[in-house]
Amino acid sequence: MSELCSEENYVQDKIWITSRVRMMAEKRLLRYNNWSLFLLAYYSVFTVILSIFNEYFKSFYIYFDGITVAASVAVLVASLVVGGFRFERTASLYRDCYLSLQRLYEDEGDGRSKQKLYADILVVCPNHSNGDYHDFLFTQIVLEGKEVTSNGKQLDCTRYMKFSYFSRRAFFWTLIGILVLIPLAFAASPLAAKCA
């Protein structure tokens, strides 16, 4: 009897953890989608500004015509690449997955039937990354101070997971910052040169 109860607890823990990790994956992909759309719009506006004020920039940048052509092509290629990643569609798959897992978690049933349904749900959804799992543990254990257990054993957020959490965020926000600042620096350089 205790073995059966232990199996049901293990399956319930697995369902709950997987649903929460898939939530983290959805959140990550929506963040990627929103920022990629913002950056595409931002760079598109910037290329239009370059073409409108081309005389202003030509006096400072020797190869300005080549730069504007390269910028236009880069925006076009980036929009195709971003469209190919399908962040929003994959995020929607994760959402469907964790909603199904939540229904399964709340459903009355034995461990074996839930295990089969759990496997069936996961087949139709892409797997989450290790980073999503690390983010889940970091958020639950470190940020929210909660205990996370699996099969009666308490899970821990290791140093590597903490490093992974911070390093991925630092890389992401540094990249976003650089991509936002490049057009501003490009546009401000002629003005700064004139003032100097």
N, C-alpha and C positions, 0 to 999 in steps of 0.2 A: 504493500500500500504506500509506504513512504517513497519507494522507488518510482511509482507511478506519479505521485505528487511532485517529486523532484523533477521528473521529465516534463510535467506540465508547467512547472515554474520556469524551467530552462527555456521551453518554447515561448512562454509568455515574455520572458526577459529578452529573448532574441527578437521577437516581433516588435517589442517596444523600442529597443535600441536601434534596430534597422529603420523603423519609421522615423525616429528622431534624426538619424544620420542622413536619411533621404531629405528631410527638411533642410538640413544644413547644405546639402548639395543643390537643392532648388534655390535657396537664398544666394549661394555663390554664383550660380549661373545667371540669375536675374541681375545680380550686381554687374557681372561681365556684360550682359546684354545692354543694360542701361548706360554704362560707361562707354561701351563701344559705339552706341548710337549717338551719345553726346559728342564724343570725339570726332565721329564722321561729320556731324553737323558743324562742329567747331572748325574743322579743317576745310570743309566746303566753303564756309563763310570767309575763311582766311584766304583761300585761292581767289575768291571773287574780289576781295579787297585788294589783293595783289594786282589783279588785272585793271581795276579801276584807278589805282594810284601808281601805275607802272612808271610814270615819269619821275615821281618822287624816289622810287626805289632804284631805278636804272642809274641814277647819278652816284649811288653808293655801291651797288653790287654789279661787278663787271659782267658776270654771266647771268644776269637777271632773267633773260628770256628762257634760258635753259632751266633755271630754277623753277619758273612758273609752269613750264611744261612738265617737269619732273614732279612737281607738287600735285598737279592735276591728275597725272597718271597714278601717283601714289594713292590719292584719295579714291580713285576708281577701283584700283586693285584691292585696297583695304576694305572697301564696301563689299566686294565680291567674296573676299576671305571671311569677313565677319558673317556675311549671309551663309556661307558654307558651314560655319561652326554650329548654326542653329541653336543658339543658347536658349532662346525662349521655348522652342519646341521640346528640347531635352528637359528643361525645367518643368514643363507641363507633364512630361512622363514621370518625373520624380514626384510631382504633386499627386498624380493619380495613384502612384505606388504607395505613398505614405497614407493617403486617405483609405485605400483598400486595407492596408496593414492596421490602421486604427480600428476599422470596422471588425477585422478579424480579432484584434486584441480584446475588444469588448464583447465579442461573441461567446456564448456558452458552448463549450465543446471540449472533447478530450484532446490530450496532447498530440496523439498520432494524426487525427483528422486535421488539427490546426497546422501541424508540421507539413502535411501534404499541400494544404491550401497556401501556406507560407511560400513553399517552393514554387507553386503555380503562379503566385503573384510576382515573384522575383524574376521569373522567366521573361515576362513582357516588359521589363524595365532595365535600362542599362545599370551596371554596377556603379556604386559611388567610389570615390577615390579614398586612399588612405588618409589624405589631408582632411577630407570631410569627417572621417571617424575621429581624427585627432582634434578637430575643431569642436566636435560634439563633446568629447571627454573634457577638453579644456573649459568649454562654456559651462558644462554641468558641474564639474568638480571644483575648478579654480574660481571662475567668475561668480557662479551662483551658490557655491558651497554645499552642493547636494551630493549624496552618495549614489553611486551607480553600481548595481550588482548584476551579475550574470551567473545563473545556476547557484545562487547562494554565496558566491564569492564577490568580494568588493573589487571593482576595477579601479585602477590608479592611472593618473595622468603623469607619465614619465617626463624626465627632463627633455628627452628627444622630442616628445609631443609638444611640450611647451616651446622649445626652440623652433619646431616646425610651424607652430601657430604664429609666432612673432615674425619669423623670417619670411614666410609667405606674405604676410600682411605688409611688412616693410618693403618687400620687393614690389608688390602691387601698387601701393600708394606712392612709392618713389617713381615707378614707371608712369603712373598717371600724372604726377607732378611735372616730370620732365616733358611729357607729351603736351601738357597745357602750356608750359613755359616756352617751348621752342618757338611757336609763332609770335609770342609777345616779345621775346628777345630779338627775333628777326626784324620785327616792325620797329622796335625801339632803338636798334643799333644806329641807323642813320641820324636820328634825332640826338642821340647821345654824342655822336661824332661831331655834329654841328655845334653842340653846346660846349664841347671840350676845347 
